[in-house]
Amino acid sequence: MSTKDKLIERFKRQPKDFTFDEAVRLFGYFGFDLNNKGKTSGSRVLFSNGSKHYIMHKPHPKNIMKEASMEEIRAFLTDNEFITK
């Protein structure tokens, strides 16, 4: 099993210790780039791959993703057929 497959499987299990850095790598596997939305974006970040866009808040002060954010990412990736349930 490749590193990509391991990360996808880990994400699907929705672990409590999934980090923002792992989310960036996960989106990167599907061709998404991480962009700041501008000077006034605060903690908002944009993942885009040309045709698809996903906006989320960067977790702070810790790097651990919140459960609700994980569920929203999973729904986005599933709805757009990047991953299966």
N, C-alpha and C positions, 0 to 999 in steps of 0.2 A: 504494500500500500504506500503510495507516494505521500510526501509531506502535505500536498494540496488536499488529497483525499482525507488524510488524518484530521486536518483543520476543519474541513467541511463536516466530517462526522462528529467532531468535538462540538462544533457550533450547533448541529442538529440536536444534540443532547441538552442544549441550553444550560451550560454549567454556570454556577454562581460566580466563578472567578474568571470569566471571559473578559479579556482586556480590550481597550480601544485599539491598541497596536495590532492585536489579532484581527479585529474587525477591518482595519485598513488592509491587512494582508489578504483577508477573505475577499473584500471588494476588488482588490488588485488582481486576484486570480480570474475574475470575470471581466477584466479590461477597464475597470473604473479607476479614475485618478482622483486624488484628494485635493480639494481646493478650499482656500479660505474664501468666504463670501465677500470680503472687503474689510476695510479698516473698522467699520462699525458692526461687524458680524458677531463680536463677542465670542462665545463658545460654539457658534454654529459653523458647521462645515458642510461642504457639498461634495458628494461623490458623483462623478459623471463619466459616461463612456461614449459620449456623442449623442446617442438617441435616448438614453435613460438617465434620469437624475434622481438622487436621493439626498435629502437634507436631514441632518440630525444635529443634536447637541453633543459636543465632546464632554465626556464625564469629567467632573472635577470635584473636589481636589484630588481624588484618587483616579487611577486609570481603569478601574473596574466598571464594566457596563451594567446598567440597571436592567432589571428583568423586563420592564415594559419596552425599553429600547431594543432589547434582544428579540422580543416577540414581533415588534414592528419591522425589524430588519428581516426576520425570517419570513414574514408575510410578503414583504416586497420581493425578496429573492425567489420565493415560491410562486407568487403571482406572475412574475416575469420569466418564469421557467429557467432560472439559473440553478436552482436546486429542487429536489423532490422532497416530499414530506417524508 
